[in-house]
Structure formats: C-alpha cells, structure tokens
Amino acid sequence: MTQPCIHKAGQWDTITPEIAGWRYVSFSVKTLAPGETFTLPADEEEHAFVPLSGAVTASVEGDEIVFGGRASVFDGLGHTLYVGRDTEITVTAADAVELAIASAPATTKHPVRLVTPDDLPVEARGGGNATRQVATPIPPGFPADRLLVVEVWTPGGNWSSFPPHKHEHDHDGEAELEETYYYRLRDPERGWAIQRAYSPERDFELSEVVRDGDICTLPWAYHTTVAAHGHDLYYLNVLAGPAPERTLQAFQDPTLAPLQDGWPALGVDARVPFIPRYPEGAPSPEKD
C-alpha cells in the first residue's frame, strides 16, 4: 500500500504517479539559467507553472506571456500560468529561475490562463499560533479539469494545515485527493519544520523534520505541519483526484477540530499576513 512519504532535497527530481504510487499528481521544479529554454509537448495532461523565483516568458498558442519576477517565495505572492491539455508550451528564462510545474491527466481542454498576484486575496487563516497566510491560484472554481494549487506561508513557531485533516474518501464533507507539499524555508541552510501524517485506522504514524527543497507525498492520512521557532515556512500544495466535482473538501480530525472554536478569542497572529502582494517597489504587470 502506498504510504505518505518525505522525499529529501537532492534525492528527488520529479514526482510522478509511478514514483508516488498514485494516479494523478505529477510535480517537478526546474532550475533555469538566464536564456535557457525548454518545451513541453502537447499531451493529455493539464499543467500549472509557478515561478518560485525569477521571471519567464511562455510561448503558447501563438502568444508570449511574461510572468513571475519575485526574488523568492518570501518576497511576494506567486504568478501561476495554467495550460490545458493538448497544448504545447515553450518556456524561456529571463533570468535565473526556479519554476515549479504541476501536472495531472485531463479529459477536457480548458483555455490558457494567467493568474497574477492582483487576482489573489492576501488572506490570513486560522488564529493564535495556528495562523498562516494562504493564496489559492487554482481553486475549485477555476476552469480546470483536476488540478488544484495552493500557496501557504507560515511564520516561525506557528502550526499550519491545522486542525489536521485528510481527504482520502469521496463522501459528504470529504473528497478523495492526492496531495504534494513542497517546502521552502526563509533560511534555507538552517531552517526546518516538522510534518506529521497519521492514520489511526491504518496504525500509521509519520513525524519527520523537513527542510528546504523537501517534498511530501500524501495519498491519505490526517496531516499537519509546524514551522520551527524563528524559521518562516512556505509550502506549495498540488492536489488532484478522481471526483468529477472540483473541491478541496477535507475531513478534520474530530479529536482536534474543536480547538478552532477558540481562535476568535485568540485573534489572528499580528505577523500575518507577512508576504506582500508584490515585492516592495515592484509595480504589478497591469501598471507597467
């Protein structure tokens, strides 16, 4: 049986269904030198491109789309370019670039669409030391087939993805979804967090330190993350599943879910939101 697993930075290149032992989600991060180009041929998968740092130009369906530009994931909200199935795309790096690429098989072709920081709310979620900042460039209402993409920033010392939740069955209040957590730390040399995944019914427990560039594959299990004190954490979630209805419905651990009832009294951590919409001094593309 495929289990939740941490893949360490430097020991993974890409996550495929064959590697993860599931059916839908693929994920990789490409590092590009200035001017470097690569092409993804038209295939039966839809793709989402998220520059973690740097800017790129995408040539797709006769158009050139320039996007990205943040120095790191801690300098601004992300741009996301969605490209539907049966569509070739060529990407060229404007400068040194780290580019996350998420993919999933699709039955319906949807149009190319660029999501910019101006399209995203600067959202604080949770309360007390479970406060984090969330942006959802590809939410359930987005015109895509299966892909869902979420960016999350957690200040040092705070819990995230809390209360622990799971999405492994399709029924009321829960959706079956495969999920990846790709982690980056503001201090990549020393920063760390802890990822927990557990399933009482399967007698499964994973509690492991994660560092910059690690990735977790979650086919099932309750899961939650905590950033070490003083170490701000970012993770990029990619989700996809078999259900025809696009949803992020999750089932919370019933033993811990009541804790969120105390969040209004605790209030939102004053540090959140702590990631600006755009890097300081940088105009939005619409204002160029």
HELIX and SHEET records of a PDB file:
HELIX    1   1 PRO A   17  ALA A   20  1                                   4    
HELIX    2   2 PRO A  117  ASP A  119  5                                   3    
HELIX    3   3 PRO A  200  ARG A  202  5                                   3    
HELIX    4   4 ALA A  257  GLY A  262  5                                   6    
HELIX    5   5 TRP A  263  LEU A  266  1                                   4    
HELIX    6   6 PRO A  285  LYS A  287  5                                   3    
SHEET    1   A 7 CYS A   5  HIS A   7  0                                        
SHEET    2   A 7 ILE A 215  LEU A 218 -1                                        
SHEET    3   A 7 GLU A 178  LEU A 185 -1                                        
SHEET    4   A 7 LEU A 233  ALA A 240 -1                                        
SHEET    5   A 7 LEU A 148  THR A 154 -1                                        
SHEET    6   A 7 ARG A 132  ILE A 138 -1                                        
SHEET    7   A 7 GLU A 123  ARG A 125 -1                                        
SHEET    1   B 6 THR A  14  ILE A  15  0                                        
SHEET    2   B 6 SER A  26  LEU A  32 -1                                        
SHEET    3   B 6 VAL A  97  PRO A 105 -1                                        
SHEET    4   B 6 GLU A  45  SER A  53 -1                                        
SHEET    5   B 6 THR A  80  VAL A  83 -1                                        
SHEET    6   B 6 ARG A 113  VAL A 115 -1                                        
SHEET    1   C 4 THR A  37  LEU A  40  0                                        
SHEET    2   C 4 ILE A  89  ALA A  93 -1                                        
SHEET    3   C 4 ALA A  55  VAL A  60 -1                                        
SHEET    4   C 4 ASP A  63  GLY A  68 -1                                        
SHEET    1   D 5 PHE A 204  VAL A 210  0                                        
SHEET    2   D 5 ALA A 193  SER A 199 -1                                        
SHEET    3   D 5 TYR A 222  ALA A 227 -1                                        
SHEET    4   D 5 TRP A 159  LYS A 166 -1                                        
SHEET    5   D 5 PHE A 251  GLN A 252 -1                                        
END                                                                             
